[in-house]
Structure formats: structure tokens, C-alpha cells
């Protein structure tokens, strides 16, 4: 969360910020609980019972009470800009836990020095609206165990109490690194990404101490990194992975899709189409890398050629970063799929800014910068 640029992100309505400051200032100077209590008032998302925690001690106090009351807690970590993908994970958590905590924090250390940290979408008001709607939906649907109880929306100085570490590859700081899996695929193009993800998740897991944590299959390598971290550091929680939520045409939902604009949005299904070709090969009985990825690569080439033959004001250019066939536990590349283990098909493409933008054309948020899209399909074990 980028509170160093306060206009960029307002974590709650201004009226509540005013209240927050007044309550904090009204605490006597000698009150050692000053950082714990905002008076007796806990911030809430308006018209809901969803608490908003911004600091660790108060959240921990709430968490301890859940333990005393024998209430299970599920955590859904997010960077905000919520969409149906996030909401599906929260629904899943509400089915399986008495209390659900959603964290909203744009973690700077998982962005590379030249990546889109400053322009990452921040939509607090809309996020609250979505959580409010979900809260109502869960209340009306009596089949859930729990509901959304709290949002944890910390500042960067809260999350990095010794100071925000550098985003450089060789930057110093208290980091969790999970290798070699964190160095492969996404880690090749984004060498600090999984270090940032593992570090922030370790912090969130220690703060919230959930029984279960929820991640989307959309970011499949992230799920492998987190599962490994939980296993290797003996973290006492289950990692639950929810299915990828998609648009009707197959595009995986992502907070970054808002940058695409109309022209690129139509072509953005390239990656899911390419992965589906490889999946079809697996379902037909092919097991070798060449048999599975060969036709996928051909389709990517064909679709790019189609675009290149169009006029500059109509076409969309994209670059395939990688198409991978990897082991489900290590993410190491495979020459042959062992059908008792299955495999992960994954890929990344970069959608380049459109050429010759037309007057009034919807270019997407921030005038349509390059957008990197990722997607994957799990090839399930057979038998
Ligand atoms: P983010 O806010 O992008 O860090 O994502 C927060 C969580 O939502 C991660 O566990 C993502 O994998 C998950 N997520 C993002 N997009 C989707 C999607 N389309 N379907 C399911 N989960 C998703």
C-alpha cells in the first residue's frame, strides 16, 4: 500500500480518517496502549460488520479472541483491486472457516525496480463495495461456516518495521527466499518477485496466524512457492488453492486487465488458446514435450502472423515470454509427462502498447502500457 503517496490510495473514507486521527491524538501521551487502541472505536467498512485493521497489535488482539472462542480463521492475501477471482477465494474461505481475514496490501518488494509499482491499480472504495456486497450475499446464504470478519490494510512502515528494503536484486533486508522454484519461469523475468511474495506472505502469516491460507491457481508458481515455504518452515496452516476464474472467452481475470483497452482485450485470449491446444494433446494421450508444446508454439506463431498482416491501427502485437511444461512440485521443465504425477502447463505473454491509437479509442488505464499476462492449466494425473 503506497501511503507515501497519500492521494494514490485512500484506505478509508476521509470522514473515517479524520476520526482515526482524532481518536489517536486524543490518547494521553503516557498511554502505552496508544498504538493498540484507536479509542474504543474499531474502524469498519461502512454498513458492514467488517473490521478494518491497519496495525498489528489490534489485529493480534482480535485473533487471540478467536482462538479463545474456538473460531477458525482463514486468510486471503490480496493486493486489492478486487475482482471475481479474489471474491471466489473469499467465498471458499467463508465456507471453511468461522472468520475470514482479507489482506489488502500492495507489496513494494515484489515489484522490480522498473516494474509498475506506482501505477498498480488502487481501488479502496470499490474494494469496500465488493466486500460489502459479498458480506450481504454470505449473510443471505446460510450454508457458509463464516463470513468476512476483517480487512488487514497495513502501511509499508507497518509491514517493514526496520525500513522498506531495496527492490534491487542484490538489495539487503530480511527476506525469505525459496529456491530453486522461485528462480524459474516468472522468477527469470522478475528476479525479486518470489522473494517479495514469500517475504510478505511470511509476515502476513505470522501476523494473522490463520488455520488456512487461500491462493488462486491463476498464479500457479506462487502456490508452489508458498506450499514449499509452509512445509520447509513448519508453518502451522493449510494452503488451499482455488480454481482460476475467467471471462466468458477464457481470459483469466487479473487486476492488470484494466490496462488492456478494447483492442488488446480482444487478442488477450491468445495465451489461454495456446495452453488449451497443449492440454488437448495431453487429453488425446500425448506425453512428450514436443508433442504437447509443438502445436501450442505453432498456434502462437499463427495468431501473431494474423495480427502482423493487419493495418497498424487495427493490429495488436504481443511477445511470448515462455510456454512451459513443468513438474507440479518443482516447476522444473519436463521432457516427458509422468502421467501419475501430471504437469503444469503455463505461459506468459507481453501485450505491447497499440500502434496508431485512434481518436477516442479506449486504450485502457494509464493509456495502455505494456501488459504482461500469465496463465496456466494443470494436467491432472491419470489413474
Ligand atoms: P493479487 O491481488 O493479484 O495478488 O491476487 C491475490 C490472490 O488472488 C492470489 O492468490 C491470486 O492467485 C488470486 N487470483 C488472482 N486472479 C485470480 C483469478 N482469475 N482466479 C482465481 N484467483 C485469482
Boltz pocket constraint, residues with backbone or C-beta under 6 A from the ligand:
constraints:
  - pocket:
      binder: B
      contacts: [[A, 77], [A, 78], [A, 79], [A, 80], [A, 84], [A, 85], [A, 86], [A, 88], [A, 89], [A, 214], [A, 215], [A, 216], [A, 217], [A, 218], [A, 219], [A, 242], [A, 243], [A, 244], [A, 245], [A, 246], [A, 252], [A, 253], [A, 254], [A, 255]]
      max_distance: 6.0
